[in-house]
Amino acid sequence: MVITVLAPANPPLEQTRPAVPTSVILGSLLLAATCGLPLVGEFPRDETASVAALPLIAWLALGIAGIVVLDHRPRSLVGWAGIGAAATPMGVLIAGYLWPSGVAGEPQMLRFAAQWGPLTLVALVLPALAVMLTADPSRGDQRWRVWIVAACMGALGAACLAWFVATHAAYGATAAAGIGVVALVVAASGFVAEPRPVIEPLVDIGLGVAALAVAAGAGAVILQIARHEQIFGAEALGAFSTAATLALTLPGAWWLRREFLTRRYGTGVLSADEIAALTADLKTAADPRELLTKAGAMVTATSGVDETRLLLDEVPAPDGWDCWPLLVGDELVGTMLLHPSHPGGLEARQTRVCRQLLPTIALVARAVALAIDAEYARNDVAHQRDLERARILADLHDDLGPVLAGMSMRVQAASETHHLPELDALASDLASCRADLRRIVSGLSPTALGDGDVSAAIAALVASFDGGNGPDVTLTTDIPDGIDTHASVLIYRAIAEGITNAIKHAHATHVLVAVERETGGLRMSVTDDGVGGTLVPGVGLESLRNRVCETGGTLSIEQAAPRGTRLVLTLDEDDR
């Protein structure tokens, strides 16, 4: 029995950690040799020496910060500058032995540092020079340039001020704190690719200082008053006043900060009312694409970008624009183009806001696409219905029309020969049938509208019903210029249907047709003085009502005073 063991075709690769960058290894060796060894060799053994050594020890933190930067960006000049500045203890050690003085056996590095003070901080300019020499700096590099230069110059200036104004102990603490701040800023530049704009932390610092100043001022005033009035526990009362004022001031400072960020970047959220307005407009907007423009304006106001464009296609980003795909599930429904307010692109806050808005905007784009598809479907149905009407019209005109005309001519000829009452009655019935056929043909295809003169076409239609044995028809019109073809056809057919119903069913003696403007649209009414009562819509009215509803208009039937029926058609401004 042979057992064959098959090895997998593609064995899993061993997960190995990426190698430590060479720059990190070299930087660590340099830091140990130029900073670690001098500090270990001449570590302070008394309090006076400890004060002098404090800034020297702080250089180790700056060197570690440089190594952190090299670990993320191996070719960073700032990282190497931090390591180079951390070699200050070695330089001070060499200078101390080149220019010896003092008691024999005293650590020369500590003696030189205590004697020359600020001169040992000259290496703080190295990170500042390195960040200034960065080639082709990005927006993040430019911002880190400001922070690193400001930290280096601030640390050097504060240390010099403490050296010349305060004690050596104060200088040692100030210099060590300044170098530590520089180390923190340098290390942060390795972790954060793009910090916040400089103005924002300055505003935060300013508001914090202002809140502390107000609280301290209030506490000082209360303290002075308590001392003047010899109130027991004046210091405690002053401290409590300071804490209470600070607690009351901080919410105001936080509100001012939020208002500043809102003016700079927008609100950051879409409210429920704004989303409800978007969905409501989807039902009433004449062109669903207008909703994309409104949604884009909301994104602009919410995120603080210069301009937003929402498209229902996949398009490449133009120069200076950010392109965001709109996805619903795995389906691409459109593209959101954002024009940043800064040439360097979107801020981190704006990116976060836009990412939060993206699902909502994708759903809006999907809804607009569905509405457009539905509009195309309605138009296609209307087109097919018009084709069917044209076919019926051709059948009536070409087949039934000539038959009725021939029958009418034969009956008229026989009537002239025999003069029978039955022939006269038959001729009258045939004439009525031909008139009804003409009215039906006019309702199916208003060819009178072909020249675009709506008022003349309606006047001709009304004239075809007026006179003879029918009711008197009165027409008043105030039709604006520029009315579209679809609206004119609806008005024409509504008038034809209304007069036909008044003649056939209401037995009216007078019909009033009025077409007039009203606020935000157009109103047409056909009013008769017939029998009135409950009217059950037939095929003609139901078909007309469906077509009117498709355009967003309304068709209603109401009782007229003192009697009769009124057919009312209303079209909004956007519908016509």
Summary of the structure (lengths in Angstrom):
residues: 576
radius of gyration: 45.0
end to end distance: 89.4
largest distance: 159.3
contacts: 1718
relative contact order: 0.04
helix: 65%
strand: 10%
